[in-house]
Amino acid sequence: MDSISHAKQKIREIIAGSHVPEDPHHAENTLCWLLKLDPLADQSLQIAALAHDIDRAVEAHKVQRVDFSDYDTFKSAHAKNSAINLRKILNECGVERDVVDEACRLVVHHETGGDSRSDLLKDADGISFFEVNLPLYYHREGPAETRRRCVWGYQRLSSRMKKVAQNMTYESEELTLLFKEAIMEACHKD
């Protein structure tokens, strides 16, 4: 097995152990969205898509939201910690340094974007949250927190992905209504 395949396998194994039940599906779905948005995405982007939230699966070093005064600061720390965890895995698997450096750079910026490659990852992650994570997030966090998270998440999407999100619906009519209301709120804030 080559180093890239070994690294992806190791990432999947670690994420499978996450206490957040949607994490394994979200990682794979983020990769699927990345490849829909850029079918020629290189290995650094693909690895970053799989591992962008790996922080949540490493309980011993997991960043805790309660330790931060605001959500954006928490998300920044989460992204940096995910990159630290990813670098260890990629180095252990013998992945080439340029791939390691770029994958980790992308993970650091997956919440904020800032260039075409990290913006692509941010969009794949953001739309996957709405497609995969949102129903379980709603069940776990309740309507008020879910609405806040939807507004935050929708605002960070590109206009292309906002159009995709606007067409999403859920089995729960309550969740679909909450999501549509959050989109309207986000649009009024823009």
Backbone hydrogen bonds in HBPLUS format (Angstrom, degrees):
<---DONOR---> <-ACCEPTOR-->    atom                        ^
c    i                          cat <-CA-CA->   ^        H-A-AA   ^      H-
h    n   atom  resd res      DA  || num        DHA   H-A  angle D-A-AA Bond
n    s   type  num  typ     dist DA aas  dist angle  dist       angle   num
A0006-HIS N   A0002-ASP O   2.95 MM   4  6.15 160.8  1.99 155.3 161.6     1
A0007-ALA N   A0003-SER O   2.89 MM   4  6.02 154.9  1.96 142.2 149.1     2
A0008-LYS N   A0004-ILE O   2.92 MM   4  6.21 163.7  1.95 155.7 159.5     3
A0009-GLN N   A0005-SER O   2.96 MM   4  6.15 158.5  2.01 147.7 153.8     4
A0010-LYS N   A0006-HIS O   2.94 MM   4  6.17 161.0  1.97 150.1 155.2     5
A0011-ILE N   A0007-ALA O   2.88 MM   4  6.11 161.7  1.91 154.9 159.7     6
A0012-ARG N   A0008-LYS O   2.95 MM   4  6.17 163.7  1.98 148.8 153.2     7
A0013-GLU N   A0009-GLN O   2.95 MM   4  6.23 154.5  2.01 149.1 156.4     8
A0014-ILE N   A0010-LYS O   3.00 MM   4  6.28 160.9  2.04 152.7 157.1     9
A0015-ILE N   A0011-ILE O   2.94 MM   4  6.16 169.5  1.95 157.8 160.7    10
A0016-ALA N   A0012-ARG O   2.90 MM   4  5.98 145.1  2.02 143.1 152.6    11
A0017-GLY N   A0014-ILE O   3.03 MM   3  5.43 147.1  2.14 107.1 116.7    12
A0018-SER N   A0015-ILE O   3.02 MM   3  5.23 167.0  2.04 115.3 117.0    13
A0023-ASP N   A0020-VAL O   3.03 MM   3  5.68 163.4  2.06 125.7 131.0    14
A0026-HIS N   A0022-GLU O   2.82 MM   4  5.90 161.4  1.85 162.5 168.9    15
A0027-ALA N   A0023-ASP O   2.89 MM   4  6.03 160.7  1.93 157.2 160.8    16
A0028-GLU N   A0024-PRO O   3.21 MM   4  6.46 167.4  2.23 148.9 151.4    17
A0029-ASN N   A0025-HIS O   2.80 MM   4  5.92 158.0  1.85 150.6 157.9    18
A0030-THR N   A0026-HIS O   2.78 MM   4  5.87 152.1  1.86 147.8 154.7    19
A0031-LEU N   A0027-ALA O   3.13 MM   4  6.39 156.6  2.19 143.3 149.3    20
A0032-CYS N   A0028-GLU O   2.91 MM   4  6.25 153.6  1.98 144.6 152.5    21
A0033-TRP N   A0029-ASN O   2.85 MM   4  6.13 160.0  1.89 150.1 154.7    22
A0034-LEU N   A0030-THR O   2.86 MM   4  6.08 157.9  1.91 148.1 154.9    23
A0035-LEU N   A0031-LEU O   2.99 MM   4  6.25 159.9  2.03 151.3 155.7    24
A0036-LYS N   A0032-CYS O   2.92 MM   4  6.22 136.7  2.11 141.7 154.4    25
A0036-LYS N   A0033-TRP O   3.12 MM   3  4.93 124.2  2.44  91.2 106.0    26
A0037-LEU N   A0033-TRP O   2.89 MM   4  6.13 158.0  1.94 153.5 158.9    27
A0038-ASP N   A0034-LEU O   2.76 MM   4  5.94 144.2  1.88 146.7 158.0    28
A0041-ALA N   A0038-ASP O   2.92 MM   3  5.35 151.3  2.00 130.8 128.0    29
A0046-GLN N   A0042-ASP O   3.01 MM   4  6.31 162.7  2.04 152.9 158.5    30
A0047-ILE N   A0043-GLN O   2.85 MM   4  5.93 165.8  1.87 152.1 155.5    31
A0048-ALA N   A0044-SER O   2.99 MM   4  6.10 159.9  2.03 144.3 150.4    32
A0049-ALA N   A0045-LEU O   2.89 MM   4  6.10 153.2  1.96 149.5 156.6    33
A0050-LEU N   A0046-GLN O   3.13 MM   4  6.44 159.5  2.17 148.2 152.7    34
A0051-ALA N   A0047-ILE O   2.95 MM   4  6.09 157.9  2.00 152.9 159.4    35
A0052-HIS N   A0048-ALA O   2.88 MM   4  5.36 118.8  2.26 148.0 153.6    36
A0054-ILE N   A0051-ALA O   3.00 MM   3  5.07 166.1  2.02 123.5 121.5    37
A0056-ARG N   A0053-ASP O   3.00 MM   3  5.96 149.0  2.09 129.8 133.8    38
A0057-ALA N   A0054-ILE O   2.92 MM   3  5.29 146.0  2.04 110.4 120.7    39
A0058-VAL N   A0055-ASP O   3.27 MM   3  5.47 157.4  2.33 105.9 112.4    40
A0061-HIS N   A0058-VAL O   3.05 MM   3  5.82 148.2  2.15 123.6 131.3    41
A0062-LYS N   A0059-GLU O   3.44 MM   3  4.95 170.5  2.45  98.7 101.5    42
A0067-ASP N   A0064-GLN O   3.10 MM   3  5.66 158.4  2.15 115.3 121.9    43
A0068-PHE N   A0065-ARG O   3.07 MM   3  5.72 160.4  2.11 127.5 127.8    44
A0074-PHE N   A0070-ASP O   3.18 MM   4  6.46 159.2  2.22 149.2 155.4    45
A0075-LYS N   A0071-TYR O   2.87 MM   4  6.13 162.5  1.90 153.5 158.1    46
A0076-SER N   A0072-ASP O   2.97 MM   4  6.15 151.2  2.05 143.7 151.2    47
A0077-ALA N   A0073-THR O   3.04 MM   4  6.29 160.4  2.08 148.8 153.6    48
A0078-HIS N   A0074-PHE O   2.86 MM   4  6.09 157.6  1.91 153.5 160.6    49
A0079-ALA N   A0075-LYS O   2.95 MM   4  6.13 157.5  2.00 144.6 150.0    50
A0080-LYS N   A0076-SER O   3.02 MM   4  6.28 162.7  2.05 149.8 154.3    51
A0081-ASN N   A0077-ALA O   2.90 MM   4  6.05 160.0  1.94 149.8 155.6    52
A0082-SER N   A0078-HIS O   2.88 MM   4  6.07 151.8  1.96 146.6 154.7    53
A0083-ALA N   A0079-ALA O   3.04 MM   4  6.31 152.8  2.11 145.2 152.1    54
A0084-ILE N   A0080-LYS O   3.01 MM   4  6.34 150.7  2.10 145.3 153.3    55
A0085-ASN N   A0081-ASN O   3.00 MM   4  6.26 165.0  2.02 151.3 154.6    56
A0086-LEU N   A0082-SER O   2.86 MM   4  6.04 156.5  1.91 146.9 154.3    57
A0087-ARG N   A0083-ALA O   2.87 MM   4  6.02 161.0  1.91 149.3 153.6    58
A0088-LYS N   A0084-ILE O   3.31 MM   4  6.61 159.3  2.36 147.6 151.6    59
A0089-ILE N   A0085-ASN O   3.27 MM   4  6.59 161.4  2.31 148.3 152.8    60
A0090-LEU N   A0086-LEU O   2.90 MM   4  6.14 173.0  1.90 166.2 167.2    61
A0091-ASN N   A0087-ARG O   2.92 MM   4  6.01 161.3  1.96 150.8 156.1    62
A0092-GLU N   A0088-LYS O   2.96 MM   4  6.09 159.6  2.00 146.8 152.8    63
A0093-CYS N   A0089-ILE O   2.99 MM   4  6.24 141.4  2.15 145.8 156.5    64
A0095-VAL N   A0090-LEU O   3.05 MM   5  5.42 167.6  2.07 159.5 156.6    65
A0094-GLY N   A0091-ASN O   3.07 MM   3  5.09 156.7  2.13 102.7 110.0    66
A0099-VAL N   A0096-GLU O   3.10 MM   3  5.51 123.3  2.44 108.9 122.3    67
A0100-VAL N   A0096-GLU O   3.00 MM   4  6.29 161.4  2.03 155.7 161.8    68
A0101-ASP N   A0097-ARG O   2.82 MM   4  5.99 173.3  1.82 158.9 160.2    69
A0102-GLU N   A0098-ASP O   3.10 MM   4  6.14 161.5  2.14 139.4 144.5    70
A0103-ALA N   A0099-VAL O   2.90 MM   4  5.96 165.6  1.92 150.8 155.6    71
A0104-CYS N   A0100-VAL O   2.99 MM   4  6.09 165.0  2.01 154.7 158.9    72
A0105-ARG N   A0101-ASP O   2.96 MM   4  6.08 151.7  2.04 141.3 149.7    73
A0106-LEU N   A0102-GLU O   2.93 MM   4  6.11 160.9  1.97 151.8 156.3    74
A0107-VAL N   A0103-ALA O   3.03 MM   4  6.30 155.4  2.09 145.3 151.9    75
A0108-VAL N   A0104-CYS O   2.99 MM   4  6.22 159.6  2.03 149.7 154.6    76
A0109-HIS N   A0105-ARG O   3.22 MM   4  6.49 142.7  2.36 141.2 150.6    77
A0109-HIS N   A0106-LEU O   3.09 MM   3  5.17 125.1  2.40  95.8 109.8    78
A0110-HIS N   A0107-VAL O   3.21 MM   3  4.99 168.6  2.22 103.6 107.0    79
A0112-THR N   A0109-HIS O   3.20 MM   3  5.33 130.9  2.45 100.9 113.6    80
A0113-GLY N   A0109-HIS O   2.71 MM   4  5.17 160.7  1.75 155.3 157.1    81
A0119-ASP N   A0115-ASP O   2.78 MM   4  5.78 152.4  1.86 160.6 169.7    82
A0120-LEU N   A0116-SER O   3.08 MM   4  6.13 146.1  2.20 133.6 141.7    83
A0121-LEU N   A0117-ARG O   3.17 MM   4  6.50 158.0  2.22 145.9 150.8    84
A0122-LYS N   A0118-SER O   2.88 MM   4  6.04 157.4  1.93 144.0 150.7    85
A0123-ASP N   A0119-ASP O   2.95 MM   4  6.18 156.4  2.00 147.2 152.6    86
A0124-ALA N   A0120-LEU O   3.01 MM   4  6.29 162.7  2.04 150.0 154.7    87
A0125-ASP N   A0121-LEU O   2.89 MM   4  6.06 165.4  1.91 155.3 159.2    88
A0126-GLY N   A0122-LYS O   2.81 MM   4  5.89 161.7  1.84 147.3 153.4    89
A0127-ILE N   A0123-ASP O   2.93 MM   4  6.02 172.4  1.94 155.6 156.9    90
A0128-SER N   A0124-ALA O   3.10 MM   4  6.06 150.1  2.20 137.1 145.9    91
A0129-PHE N   A0125-ASP O   2.93 MM   4  6.19 147.2  2.04 147.4 156.1    92
A0130-PHE N   A0126-GLY O   3.38 MM   4  6.75 158.2  2.43 144.5 148.1    93
A0131-GLU N   A0127-ILE O   2.95 MM   4  6.20 151.8  2.03 145.3 154.0    94
A0132-VAL N   A0128-SER O   2.72 MM   4  5.61 170.4  1.73 156.3 158.7    95
A0133-ASN N   A0129-PHE O   2.93 MM   4  4.74 116.5  2.35 113.4 131.2    96
A0134-LEU N   A0129-PHE O   2.92 MM   5  6.03 144.7  2.05 170.3 169.4    97
A0137-TYR N   A0133-ASN O   2.90 MM   4  5.92 160.9  1.93 158.9 163.4    98
A0138-TYR N   A0134-LEU O   2.86 MM   4  5.95 162.8  1.89 159.2 162.3    99
A0139-HIS N   A0135-PRO O   3.12 MM   4  6.34 158.8  2.17 141.6 147.0   100
A0140-ARG N   A0136-LEU O   2.96 MM   4  6.10 153.6  2.03 145.9 153.0   101
A0141-GLU N   A0137-TYR O   2.72 MM   4  5.71 165.6  1.74 157.7 161.9   102
A0142-GLY N   A0138-TYR O   2.89 MM   4  5.10 150.0  1.98 133.0 139.1   103
A0146-THR N   A0142-GLY O   3.09 MM   4  6.08 154.5  2.16 148.8 156.8   104
A0147-ARG N   A0143-PRO O   2.87 MM   4  5.98 158.9  1.92 151.3 156.2   105
A0148-ARG N   A0144-ALA O   3.11 MM   4  6.37 163.6  2.14 148.2 152.3   106
A0149-ARG N   A0145-GLU O   2.90 MM   4  6.10 162.1  1.93 150.7 155.8   107
A0150-CYS N   A0146-THR O   2.84 MM   4  6.03 150.0  1.93 147.5 156.0   108
A0151-VAL N   A0147-ARG O   2.98 MM   4  6.25 161.7  2.02 154.8 158.6   109
A0152-TRP N   A0148-ARG O   3.02 MM   4  6.27 170.6  2.03 152.5 155.1   110
A0153-GLY N   A0149-ARG O   2.82 MM   4  5.93 164.3  1.85 147.4 152.4   111
A0154-TYR N   A0150-CYS O   2.80 MM   4  5.83 160.8  1.84 150.7 155.8   112
A0155-GLN N   A0151-VAL O   3.06 MM   4  6.16 162.4  2.09 151.4 155.9   113
A0157-LEU N   A0154-TYR O   3.14 MM   3  5.41 157.8  2.20 108.9 115.6   114
A0162-LYS N   A0158-SER O   2.86 MM   4  6.12 144.7  1.98 151.3 162.7   115
A0163-LYS N   A0159-SER O   3.23 MM   4  6.44 151.1  2.32 143.0 148.0   116
A0165-ALA N   A0161-MET O   2.88 MM   4  6.13 164.1  1.90 151.1 155.0   117
A0166-GLN N   A0162-LYS O   2.94 MM   4  6.11 151.7  2.02 147.8 155.0   118
A0167-ASN N   A0164-VAL O   3.17 MM   3  5.66 152.4  2.25 110.8 118.5   119
A0168-MET N   A0165-ALA O   2.99 MM   3  5.30 168.6  2.00 117.4 120.7   120
A0176-THR N   A0172-SER O   3.02 MM   4  6.33 161.9  2.05 151.7 156.8   121
A0177-LEU N   A0173-GLU O   2.92 MM   4  6.11 162.6  1.95 150.2 154.5   122
A0178-LEU N   A0174-GLU O   2.91 MM   4  6.12 164.2  1.94 149.4 154.2   123
A0179-PHE N   A0175-LEU O   2.83 MM   4  5.99 160.9  1.87 152.1 157.3   124
A0180-LYS N   A0176-THR O   2.96 MM   4  6.20 162.2  1.99 150.8 155.2   125
A0181-GLU N   A0177-LEU O   2.91 MM   4  6.12 160.1  1.95 153.6 159.3   126
A0182-ALA N   A0178-LEU O   2.88 MM   4  6.09 151.0  1.96 146.4 154.8   127
A0183-ILE N   A0179-PHE O   2.95 MM   4  6.24 152.0  2.03 149.1 156.5   128
A0184-MET N   A0180-LYS O   3.07 MM   4  6.37 159.2  2.11 146.4 151.5   129
A0185-GLU N   A0181-GLU O   2.92 MM   4  6.20 157.0  1.97 147.6 154.3   130
A0186-ALA N   A0182-ALA O   2.83 MM   4  6.04 159.8  1.87 149.2 154.9   131
A0187-CYS N   A0183-ILE O   2.88 MM   4  6.13 155.7  1.94 151.1 157.7   132
A0188-HIS N   A0184-MET O   3.08 MM   4  6.33 146.7  2.19 144.3 152.5   133
A0189-LYS N   A0185-GLU O   3.12 MM   4  6.42 135.0  2.33 141.6 153.8   134
A0189-LYS N   A0186-ALA O   3.11 MM   3  5.09 130.7  2.36  95.0 108.4   135
A0190-ASP N   A0186-ALA O   3.12 MM   4  6.40 135.6  2.33 144.4 155.8   136
